[in-house]
Amino acid sequence: MKLSRAEILTALKAWNQAWERHDLEGVLSLMHADVLFENWTGGKAVGREELRKAWQPWFGQGNFRFIEEEMFVDEVDQKVLFRWRLEWPCPEKAFAGKMEKRHGVDVIHFKDGKIINKLTFSKTTVEIDGQRRALHY
């Protein structure tokens, strides 16, 4: 089952709204049962259940926000390039409580109308108090 460009955009709009609500089940509803997720640290989760376990603590905090900056959709190959900005309290002890802005890209592949791959890449610098700082992970 291939999605049309309009269907991909509609699905991703609903998906992004679920992220905005910190609705883990809503986000996972667009994920394929065999999804592969890789994050910017090299961590990965395979399968919707493993992803749920990995993301539950983060969603429980509910203090993050992804802002869409740009999106490219390849209807033929069922792929999306989603450029985003993450805003959240900085997890580094030296900047605890300060708002961090991080820029990144998700490479998303669809299979059977669901996200089968979500590969996340992030810049190695973040912005805190208007200044660029290197990540220390």
Disulfide bonds with the S-S distance in Angstrom:
none
